[in-house]
Amino acid sequence: MKQMKLTVLGYQSPFPSYAGATPGYLVEVEGIRILLDCGSGVLANLAKIIKPYELDAVILSHLHHDHISDFFILQYAMLVAKTQKWRTTPLKVWAPTTPKSWYERLRYHQLIQLAPLEEGRGITIDGVNISFFRTDHAIPCYAIKLSYQNKMILYGADSGPRTDWQRMGSHPDLFICEASFLHKDLPTQPIGHLSAKLAATAAKRIGAKRLLLTHLNPDGNPLLIRQEAEQIYQREIFLPKIGLEIRI
């Protein structure tokens, strides 16, 4: 059976640490390269693996700056690639249409083939089936499920406690879920984010086979985040680091 491979390119929020990066994940399947989110510092880390203009597709879960800031630099990479004749086809990009002003900024001459990301409107990229599910967040934000030959990655993007994970399917081979806070530090007013405890609870509820905690505060203690998750979820837990590869 063919493998899916996920590489962490960025995982911090709302800003990166020294030599860090905000969210971005490269999924590779049979030579197809799909970028999930494109935060600050992601392109420099992507360049360790491939040229940015060699991507086949980009999917942006939502249009907050920590998830899209490097996309506007990627536009320049596409322009140079076209000028130098390194690439002749536009880059396929899916993103929510709200906020409209930021969605329109994703267009760049004829170099970006932009399409709306909507719940209930699945797409297929060279045999990889991809579907989207609205999460509990301040602006329209979508979890992204990628399926290939009975293997599944579920990327939760930004999500609050009211996110309905169970409707997204069960037993993902890898569940990438934000753990922005320790539970004791979770704000009392809903802000569309999770604690490590809530991330682990979601993973357990949907029967995730492995859990990658992400969206970590750069000034927090990741070991405490992991310890809190381990109290709820007893399967394999990954703490993210730049360049971490997980094969599915």
N, C-alpha and C positions, 0 to 999 in steps of 0.2 A: 504494500500500500504506500502511496506517495505521502510525503510529509508536508505539513505546514510548519513554517518557522517564523517566530516572532522575535524581533530584536528591539530592545528598549533604547530609544534615542533621547528621551527626556521624560521626566516623571515628577518634577517639582511644581509647586504652585503656592502662592500667586506670582512668584518671581524665582529666578534661578540663583543658586549659590555660585561661588567661584568654580569655574569649569563645569557647572551644571547646566541644566536645560529644563524648560517647562514641557508639557506633554507632547509626545510624538512616538509612534511605534511603526516599525516596518514589518509588514507581513509579506513573506515570500512563499509562493506556491508554483513549482514547476516553471521557474524562470519569470513568473509574473510578480511584479513588485508594487505593493499597494501601501501608501502611507496613510496612517490614521492620525490625524491632527498634526499641526506643524507649528509648535510653539517656539519660544525664544531659545536659540542654540541648537535646534533640531537639525538644521541643514549642515552645520559643521560636523555633527556626529554621523549624519547620513553619508557625507562625503568620504568617510572612512571605509564605506562599503561599496557605494556606487556613486556615479555623478548624479547630482540632483535632477538633471534633465533626462535621466534614464528611467525615471519613474513611469509606470504604466497608468497609475491612477492615484488620486488623493481624495480622501473622504474626511471632511471636517465635521465633527460632532456638533459643534455650535460655534458661535461667532464672538466669543470672549477673547480678549487679546492674548491671554496666556496659552491659548490653543491655536492661534492663527498668525501670530506676529511674524514668523519666518516665511509665511506663505508669500508675502509681498516681496521678499528677497528671491524666492523661488521664481517669481515672475521674471525677474531680471536674468536668472539662469536660463530660462526658456528663451528669452530674447537673444541672448548671446549664442545659444545653441542653434537658433534659427539663422542668425547672421553668419555663423561659421559653417552652416550646413551640417551640423552634427545631428540635427533632428529636423524632420519635415512635418510631423504630425502634431496637432495640438494635444495638450495634456488634459485628460478627462478628470473633472473635478465635480464632486457632489457636496452640497452644503445646504443648510436651512436657509430659507429666503428672508428670515427675520433675525435681526434688524435689517430692513431693506437697504439702508445706506451702506452697510458693511458688505452685504451680499453683492451689491453692484460693484464694489471696489475689487471684488475677486476677478472680475473680467479684466483681460489685458490684451488689447488688440485682438488678433485672431489666434493667440497662442494658448488660450484656455478654453476648453469645451465645457462650459458650466451647465450643470443641471440641478434642479431642486431635489433636496433630500426630504422625503416625506414618509411618515408611518404608513404601512400598508402598501408601499410601492417598492418592491424589491428589485434588485438589479443582479445581473450576472456578469462577471468579468472572467472570461476564459475558463469557465467551469467552476469558479468560486461563486457560490450563491450568497448574496448579502441582503440582509433585511434590517430595518430600523424601527426603534421603539422609543417613544417619548419618555423622558425621565422627569423627575421632580427637580426643576431648576428655575433660576430667575428669568431666563429667556429660553426660547425653544431649543432643546438639547436632546440628542438621540443616542441611545445605546446602539451599538453596531454588532450584529451577529454575522460571522463569516463561517460558512459551512463548505466542506470539501471532502468528498468520499467518506462520509460518515464521521468526519472529525469536525469539531466546532470550537471556535473562539468567540467569547462574548466579552466585548469591551463596553464597560458601563459608562464611560465618559464622566461627566459631572452629574451627580444624582443625590437627591435628598431622601429622607426617610419614607416619603410617600410613593416612591418608585415601586411599581408592580413588577418585580423580577420574574415571577412565576409564569407570566404570559409570554415571556421571551423564549421559553423552552427549558428543558431540564437536562442535567448532567453535562454541562459544557466541559470539554477537555481542559480548557483554560478559561478562567473568569478573571478579568482585569477590572479591579474595583477600587474606587478612590477610598482613601483613609486619611482624610484631611486633618482629623483631630483625634486625640485621645478622648474617650467618652466623657471624662470629667470636664473637658474643655469645650464640649459641643455647645454652641450658643443655644440659649433657651428659645429664641425666636427662629423659626425655620429659615434657612438660608440656602437650601438646595445642595447641601454637602453631608457627608457621612463621617462617623467616627470609625476607628478600627473595629470596634465591637459590632457596629451595625453592618460593616462590610462583611465580617466573618459570619454574622447571622444570615445575611443574604446568600452567601456562598453555601452555607449549610442547608438552607431552605431549598435551593434549586439543585442540590446534589452535585456541586461543582467538583471535578476531580482534582483540580489544582487551582490555587488562588495566587494571583499577583497583586499585591497591594501597591497603590500608586497615588499620585496627586499629593505627595507629601510636602509638608511645610519645610523649607530648607533650613530653618532654625530649630526644628524639632528633633526628637530622639527616635530614629527609626527602630531601634531595638525595643523600645517601650511600645511602639505601634505594633510590632510583631507579637510581643508577649501578650498584649491585650487580645489580638485576633486568635492566638493559640488557645485561649481559654474557652473559645466557642467552637472553633473549626479545627479538627484534629488531622486533617489531611495535609498534603504538602503546601507550604506557604513560601512564596518568594518575596523577598524585599528587592525592590528595583535597584539597578545600577546601570550607568551608561554602558551599552554594549552587551548587556545580558541577553543571551539567546535561549529561547525555549522552543524545543521541537515538539510538535504535536503528531 
